């Protein structure tokens, strides 16, 4: 939300400057994303007077002007504006000045053979309006040579603040002013609500047929108005807020919404037929909204319609057919209360966002319908003229006095800050709370306050979170005991091991699209209020988010991406702690030794998985490798590691080409997932590792080469060799693979560890026979 400093000071009497206000806003929980002064871009432009204007010798539509810019020597300027003439006072930009509306920097130039030292500017060129038919004309007594920004009063800083969903009261400038006044930055001014009785009965009957979606609908007609352009002060404020001025009626409704957080709508009365009602849409009804798009409606949506057609998607956007125009002379004003939940669901279904929706779905002040309509009507009468009817009211807004028990001691116990009771009451009263005995009556604009803890939050944020003292927790005497759970310790070890291996930790969204979830078996949980359609389902896998992060890095020129995330998968039965890994690009860059760069492959993912599993306490030596990790994975370039077919600890490798294409994964993407909750609990409950006992005697290694069947997995062979004598064989690993016409050969290095005495040759021979026998059971034969 954006607003200017002068706009804020309409509601807040304060001498504070923009920086002081920005600091105060951040301190009380309203995040300031930016403070900028639009006048800075216009500082170089000067008030200048045209002394003479003569026709250009080479062009009929150009004039050569002599311009006094305030430093003695007039400058020659070539100008094509039809209103340029001697005696005109306008705005001049000299050589070296950047023109924001045209996005270029002025320089001295010859135009049709005549030198020009700058330009006289139009409103569009200075981004002050859409007028480009002629140059700006200022008052004849405007001081020549002064800064145009200073003269025009454009030195008005603009705040850009982020409003959290629970602070619906701060979706208007007045709500922000109220918070600042409570924080001691100034005094909140009284709101001027005009009294407008109305001189005739409302000719339009207003009805409510959907009280659940629209509990209250107030309206009145203003006739005899002129829908001219809105005043300059209003246009400047709307532009500061990022709004495009359109016409007086549209600008006034937008202004009241931004100023007071009260959305409203203005209909062209001549386009309405009969009574106007708030009702449920009929299945299949359509409406062309003000954004010129057609929307198909259903009975779950509330609309505003007359006896002929739908004119408004209630609380979200008006229809094009009944929108006001330059020819509008009579208008029906709508000020209604729409149920926040209905607005949110309708907006999500239609994929339609608007400023009105962002306020109604948070919950506008239900007690501000009459006053909001009075303020809206007063501005229209002042700017557009005309006369107003009496107000028609249908339904009742849900205004009920909510009481919360006030206990001043909870501010210390919950907030950690000691604030005197009288000061707490003063803070809450300044925020609009009233007191009846020990109960605080919640103001109608604070839908988010419903318990004593909320009162503590209000007091604490106004006093300032930085006032909370740093107090150590009480510590018991004696040796400290560990407090982390086994699951927490496993995650910590996995995270540290990943960092030690050079993986960069990522944190991705827990929400993904339906299509992405479907690639990984489908989502079990859909969000009731998603951020967008692309973030509608809780992720059943960490891979989509990591692949998207890797793609963004590759798109920005990263040659090697190694990302890791420790997070949760959300399945039907529970949340599952998981580690996700993605490897993309070069493992080793090209060099004079290797020539080509070495890219990541499935074996790199396997190595990372084994290292993280070992750090997490998994029995790595007992893991079984099975090729092919399922439909999501590449059938020949993926695998799983587990303790049998039912206890899978990890999956790794390449994604299935279909999945990789759907995720737009970079070429050569390698991924892995480690299922931390599948790691079995060790039999020993002792936390300490067993004491390290280095062997007294040197180990012996022997190499074996076997001719093996083509379909035999290397992991099966190494496990068989290790199990040939579990007491003496401590390690077996593949160190060579050779394929020839005779078949496939795998060579293993086997480590034998003697105990209390060295091996004899006979003992080594006996173990070797056991190794060969174990391999032969798998169809392997010792190579001759």
N, C-alpha and C positions, 0 to 999 in steps of 0.2 A: 504494500500500500504506500502511495506517495502523497505528500502534501507539502506546502510551502510554509516558511516561518511566519509570514504575514497572516496566512490562513489560520495557523495555530493560535496566533495572538488575538484573533477574533474571539476566541473562547478563553484564553489564558492571559491574565494580566501579569506580565513578567518582564524584567529587564535582561534576562539571560540571553546570551548569544547562541548561535547554532551549535557550537561545539559543546557548550555547557548543557544544552538540552539533549544533545545526542548522548553524552555521558550519563545523564540522569535516566534516559529511556533504557539504556542498556542495563543500568544498575537495578531498575525495577522490573526487569524481565521482558522488555520489549526490544527485540534485537534490531539494531540499526545496521542495515546492510550498506548504506551509502549516504553521504551528505555532499551535495554538489551545488554549485551556484551557477545557473545558466547565464548569468550576466558576465562571467569570466570570458566566455567566447566572444562577447560583444564589446568588451572593454576597448579594443583598438579603434572602433568606429566612432566618428566624431560628428557633432552637429555642424553643418556647413550651409553656406548661403550661395546660391547661384547669382553671380554678378551680371553676366551676359550670356546670351544663348544665340548662336548663329548657325545657319544651315551648313552642314558638312559639304565641302566642295565636290566630293566624289559620291555622295549618297543622299538621296532625298529624304530617307527616313531617319537619318542620324543628325545630331546636332553637336556642335563644339561648344562646350561650356567653359566659362571662367568661374572657378569656384573658390570662395574664401573659406579656408578651413581653420582660420584662427591664428595662424602664425605669420601674418604679414604679407607674404607673397602668394597671390592667387595661383591655383593650379589649373592646368588645362585638362579637361576630361571629355571624352567622346561618349555620348549617351543617346540611346534609342528610345527612351521613354516618351510617350506622347504628351505627358503633362510637364515635362522639363521646360522651364521658362525662367527668365530673369526675375529675381526677387524671391524665388521659392527657397524655403529653408527645409533642408532634408538631412539625410544621413549619408556620410561619405566614408568610404574605405580606401585607404591609400595602398601603395605598392608594398608587398610583403604581408598583407593582411589576409588571413584565412576567412573565406566566406562559408559559413556552416551550411546554409541552405543549398548551395551549389557545389559544395565539396571541392573547392579549388582555392589556390592562393593567388592573390592579385600580383601583378608585376607590370612595370612600364611596358607599353606595347604600342606599335603603330597600327591604327585601324584605318584601312583605306588610305594609307599615306599620311595620316595625322596622328601625332603622338598623344597618348592618353596615359595619365598618371594615377589612375585608380577608377573608381566607379561610384555613382550615386545609387543607392540600394533600394530594392523593393521589400515589402513585408516578407514575401516568401524566401528571399535570399537571406534574411536574418532569422528565419524560422519563427516569425511573429504572426503568421497568418498565411492564407492561400492566395492573397492578392499579388498578382504579377503583371497587372495591366499598366502600372505606372510606378514611379518611385514614391517613397514615403514623403508625405507633406506634413511638416511640423508647424507649430504656431510661429507667427512672424517674430515674436519676441523671444524665441528660444535662444539661449546663449551660444553663439557661434564659437566653436573650438573646444567645447566641453565634451566629456564622454557621453555618448548617447545613452549608454546603460544607466549612468547616474541620473541623467536628465529624465529619462522615462520611468525611473523607479523600478528598474528590472533587477536590482540587487536584492534578490529574495531567495535565500538558500532553500533547497528542496531536500526533504528527508525521504529516504526509501526504507521502510521498516517491514520486518517479517512478523506477521501476527500468527501466533499459534492457534490451532483449531478451538481451544477452550476459551479464548478471549474474544467472544463475539462482541463484547461491549467496546472493543478497541477497533472495530471495523469502520469507525467514523472518527473524524478529527476531534469531535467533542469528547469522546471516550478517552482518547489519548491525553487530551488536556486535563481531564478529571484525574487521571493517574498522576500526572506531573504535579498538579496542585496538591494532591495528597502527599507527594514526596517533598513538598516544600519549595518547589521551583517557582511557584507563583500562586495567584488566586484565581479560582474558576469564576468566570463571569456568569451572570444570570442569563439564561436563554430567553430571548425575546420571542414570545409566541403571540402573534397577532390575534385579535378577536374579530372574527368575520362571521357575522350572523347569517348572511345570505339574503338576497332580496326577492327570491322566487323559489317555488318548490322545484325539486329535482325532477326533470321530465323523464328520467330513465329509472325504471324499476330495477332494483338490485336484489338478487336472491342468492341463497346458498342452498345447493342440493347435495353438496359433499362436505358436510361439517367435519368429517375426519381429516380431510386434506386441507380444508380452508375454514377454520372455525369462525373467522370474522372478515367482513368485506365492507369497508366504508368508502363512500364515493360522493362526488358532487360534480356539477357541470359549471363550467365557466364559458360565457358566451360574449360575443362582441370583442374578442381579442384580436391582436395582430401578431402573428408568429414571425417576428422579425429576428435579426441576429441578436445574440445575447450580449450584455455589456462587456467591455474590455476586461474589467476586473474579474468577471466570472470566467471569461475565456482563458485568461492567464492562469487562473487556479486550476482549471480543468486540464490545460496543457501540462502544467506542472505535475498533475496526477497521472499523466499518460493518456488522457482522454482527448478525442478529437471533437472540437466544437461543431455542432451540426445546425441547430436552430434554437431559438429561445426556449420553447417547450421541452425539447429533448435535453438541452443543457441544464435547465432548472431541475428536472427530475434526477439527472446524474449528479448535480451539485448537492442536492438534499441527501442523496444516498451516501456520497462520500463525506459530507459534512456531519451528518447526524446518524449515519448507519441505517437509514430508513429508505429501502427501495420503494419505488412507486411506479405507476405507468400512466401515460396520457394517451387516450384514444381520440381519433377524429370522430366527432359525434355523428357527422353525416354518413359515415360508413357503418353505423350500428343500426340494427333492426330490432325493435321491441325491447323486452327486458334483457338485462345482462345478468348472467348467473355464474357462480363457481360450481362446477359439477365435474363428475368423472368423465373422462373421454370415452367415446364409443369405439369398440373394436373396429380398426380399419380407418378411423378418421385421420385426416392429414391436415397439416397447417404449414404454410410457408412463413418461416420466422423472419425477423428483421435482418438476419445474416444472409437472406436470400436462398436458404436451403429448405427443402421440404422434409418434414418429419412425420413418420407414421406413429400414431398414438394407440394406446390400449387402455382398458379400464383401470389400470393401476395408477394412472396419471390424473392429476387435477388440472383442469383447463378453465379459462374464462371464455364464455361463449354468449352470443346473443341467440335470438330465435332462429337464426339462419345458419350460422357457422361458428367454428372456433376462431377466436381472435388472439389468444394468449396461452402459452404454455405456462401455467400458473407458477409465479415466483421465479421463473427462469428467463424467459424471453418473450417479448410481444410478437404479434403477427404483422406481416408486411401489409396486409390488406387495410387494416384500420390504423396504421401508424400515422402520426401527424406529419403535415407537410407545410410548405410555405403558404398554401391556400387555406389552411385550417383557421376557422374563425370561432368554432365551438369545440370544446373538448370535455370528455368525461375523465375525471381523475380517479384513479384506483389506488387506495391504500389498504392493503389486506395483510392478514397474518396467515402464513402457510406453515403446515406442520414440517419441521426440519427433516424428519425421516422420509416423508413423502417426496420432498424436494431432492434429497440425496439419491434416492432410488430412481426417480425419473431422470435426473441428470446423467446417472450412470447408464441407464438403458439407452438413452438417446445420444450418449457421448457428446453432450452439449454443456459447455461451461459459460458462465457469465458472471459479472460483478454481483448481480442480484442473487444468483444461486449461491455464491460463496458466502453471502450474508444470511439468506434464509435457511440454508442447511446447517449453519452454526446456531441459528436461533436469534431473531431480532427481538427488540423490546416489545412485548405484547401490550404494554400500557401506553405506547407512544403513537397509537393510531390517530386519535383526534388531534393531538398537538402536531404530529407530522403532517397531517392533511392541512392544518391551519398554516404552518410554515410554508408548505408547498403552494397553497393558494395565494398567500400574501406575496410571494415572489412573482408569481404569474401576474397578479393584478398590478404590481409595481412596474414590471418590465413590459408586459404585453397589453395591459389595459383590460377592459371588459368588466363584467359583473359576475358574481358567483351566486350559485343556488344554495339553498339550505342543504345540510349534509344528510345523506341516506345511510343508515346503518343496518347491516344484516349480520346476525350472529353476535357472539360474544367472544372477545379474545380470552385466552386462558390466563387471566390475571388472578393469581392467588398469593396470599401472603405466606411466604415460607419462613419458618423460624428455625434457627440453629442455636443450640445451647452454647453460651459463651463462657469459657473457663480460662481466665487470663494465665493460669499456671501452666496450661498446655503449651504456651509459646516457648517456655523454657524447656519443658520436657520433650517436646517434639521438634521445635525449631532450634534449640540450643542457644537461644539468645534471651537475655533477661530484660524485658521491657515493662516499665511501670503500667499498671492497669489503666490509669487515666490516659496515658499516651496511646495505648492500644485502642481504647474507645474512640479517641480523637481521630486516629488513622482510619478506623472503620467507618466512622461517621463521614469523614471527608470523601470516602469512596462510595457513599450513598446508603450505607447501612443505618438502620434505626434500632433503638434499644427499647425493649419492653421488659422490665425486670432484668433477669439474667439471660434473656433471649435476644439474639440479634435478628432483626427482620431483614431478610435478603432483598436488595433492590430488584425490581422487575427486569433490569437489563443484565443481571448476572445469573444466567442459566446454569453456569458451571459450579456454583457454590451450593453444596447440599449437606455439609457436615462440619463438625468442629475443626477438623484438620484443615479445611479450606480457609477458615478464619485465621488459623496460625500462618498459613502460607501468605495470606494477604498482608498481615502485620510484618512478617519476616521480610518479604520482598520490598516493602516500602521502607522499612528501616535500613535494609541493605544486607545482602548475603555476606558481603565482605566484613560485616560487623560481628559475624558469628566467630567466637574465639576457637582456636585450635586446641582441643582438649583431648589428651590421651585417654584411651579406654582403661578402666581399672584392670590391674594385673594381679593375679593371685601369686602368692608366694610359692617358691619351689621351682622345679624344672618345668619349662613350658612344654605343653603337649601339642602335637600336631592337630590342626583343625580341618585341613583340607580332606575332602572325601577321596576315595579311590578313583572315582571318575575324574575329579578335578586334577589329581596328580597325573593321571594318564594323559590328559589333554596338555598339561604343562610340559611333560617330558616330550610328547610328540611335537609340540610347538618349538621347543628349544632344539630338538634334533633337526627339524626342518630348517631352522635358521642356520645351524651349524653346517648344514650341507649346501648352503647358498640359496635356498629358496626364499623368495620374497613373500611376506605374509599379505594376503588380500582379505578384504571384508566386502562381500557382495550382498545384494538384496536377497532376503529370504522369500521374496515373492517373484513368481515368474508367470509367463503367459500360459494359457491352456495348451497351445501347441507345443511349447517346450516341455511342459509337464507330461504330455502324451508320449513324447519320445522316450521317457524313462518310466513307463508303466502307468502314467496318469497320476493326478493329484488327489489326495484324500480330503483336503480341506480347502474350501473356497472362502475368501474374505467377504465379510458382509459389507464393508465400505472400502473397496480397493482404491489405491491412488489412481490407477488407470487400468485399461484392459490388458496391458502388457505386464501388470503386476497384480494379477487377480487371484492366483493360486499359490499356496504354500509349497515350496519346492520339495519334490521327492528325491532330488539329487543336487549336489553342489556344482556339478559339471557345467550346466548352462551359464551360470553367472561367471565362473572362472574362464570359460571359453570366450565369453563376451569381453571380459577384462583383457584377456590375451590379445584379442583382435584389435582392441583400441590401442594397445601398446605397439603392435606390429604396424598398424596404420600410421603411427607416428614415428616410424623408422627404427623401432627396436629390433636388433638382429637376433637377440636371444632373450627369451622370456621364460622365467621359472617362477611360477606362482604356487602358493599353498594357502589353504584356508582351513581353519578349525571351526566347524560350525555344526548346524543341525539339519538333518533331513526330517521331514514331517510326513510320517506314514500313518496308516489307519489306526494302528494300535498305540503309537507313542512317538515322541521325538527321539531321533537316533543321533548320538554324537558321532561325527564323521570328520575325516580329514580328506580334503580334495586337493589334487595336484594337477597342474597342467604344465607341459613342457612344449615350447615351440621354438623352432629356429636352430641356431648353431650351438652345439655343445662345446665345440672347439673351432675357433676361426681358422681360415686357411693360413698356411705358413709354408716356408721353404722346405720344411721337413715332410709335412703331410700332403701338401698340394691343395686339394679341395678341402672345404670346410667339412667338419664332421657334424651331422645333424643328429638331433635326439631320436632315439628309437625306443621300442617297448622295453628293452633290457635296461635302459637308463631309469625308466619308471619303476621297473622291478627292483633295482638297486635302492632307489629312494624309499620304496615301500618297505623293503626288508629292514633298512636302517631305522625307519620310524617305528616299525613294529617291535624291533629289538629294544629301542629306547623306551617304548611303552610297556615293556614287560611281557610281550608275547613269546611263546615257546617257538622261536624261529626254527630251531633245528628239527622240529617235528612237522613243519608245514609241508603240505602236499601241493604240488603245482598241477593244475588242470588247464589245458589249453582251451580257448574259447570261453568268453565270460558272459555270453548271453546275446540276445537279439540286438541290444544297444551297441554291442562291440563288434569290431572286425573279426570275422570267424577264424581267420588264420593268424592274426597278429595281436592277440589278446589272451589273457589268462586270469585265473584266480589262484589265490593262496588260501589254504584252509586246513582245518584239522578234521578232514573228512568231508563228504558231500553236503552235510547239513550245517557245518560251522565254517562259513566263508568269512575270512578276516579282511580280504582285500581283493580288488579287481584292478587290472591295469592293462594298458596297451593302446591301440588305435581305436577310434570310434568307427562304427559302421559307416560306410560312405553315405548312406541315406541320412543318418543322423548328423554327420559332419556337414553335409550340404544344408540341412534344415537349420543348423545353428550358425551357418556361415563361418565355420571354423577355418582358421588359417591353414594353408597346406602343411602337412606333416605334423599336425597336432597330436601330441601324446598325452593321455590323461590317466588318472588313477584315483581310486577311492579306498580309504581305509576305514573299516567299520569298528570304531573303538569299543562299542558296547559288546562286540562279539569276542573280545579278548578274554579268555577264561581267567577266573580268579585262581591265583596260585594256591597250591595245597597248604603251603606254610603261611601262617598269618604274620610271621616276623617281617618287619619292614627292612631290616638290615640285610645286605648281601652276605653270602657265606664268605668266610675268611679266605683270602687268596693264598693258595699253597702252590708255589712254583715247583714243577717237577725236578727231582734231584738228578735225573739222567736225561741225556740228550735224545730227542725224538729221532725216529728213522722214517725216511720216505721211500716209497717204491712206486714206480710207474707201471700202469697196465694199459694196454691197448686192446680194445675189443671190436670185432666186427659185429654190428648190431642190426636188427631189422629196421627198415626205414621208418616204421611207425612207432618205434620205441622212444619215449620221452627221455631226455638226458636226466631229468630230475628223478625219474623212476630208477634209472641205473645207479645214480649216486646214492640214493636212499638204500637200495639193495646192498650196495657195497659197504655202506656204513653199518648196516645191521648184521653184516657177516660175523663181526666180533665186536660187540658194543663196548667191551672192557678195554680192548687194546687199540681199536681204530678210533681216533679222535677227529679225523677230518678226511673228506674225500671230495675232490673238485675236478671238474672237466677243465683240461688245459689245451686240448687240441681236437679239432674235427677235420676229418679228411674223407673226401668222397671220390671214388674212382669207379672204373668198370667193375671191379670186384665187389663193390658195395660201400657201405658207410662205416667209417671207423671213428670211434670215440676213445680218446686217451684220458686216463684219470691219474692224478697224483694222490696217493693214499698215505696218510700220516699215521705212524704207529708209535705209541708212547709206552715205554717200559715202566714198570712200577718200582720195586725195590732192588731189581738187578737187571743187568743188560740182557738184551735178547741173544739167544744162541742162534746159529744159522738154521738149526732144525725148527725152532719156534717160528722164525720168519717164514720158512717154507710152509709150515702148517697153516699159518694165517693166510698166506698167498693162495693156498688151495681152497680155503673157505671163501675167499673173495671171488675166485674164478667160478666156484660152484654156485655162488649166489647170482652171478651174472648169467650163467648158463640157464638158470631157471627162467630168465626173461627172454631166452632165445639168443643171447649173445655168445660169442665164441672168442677165445683168446687169439689174437692175431699172431700168425707165425712170422 
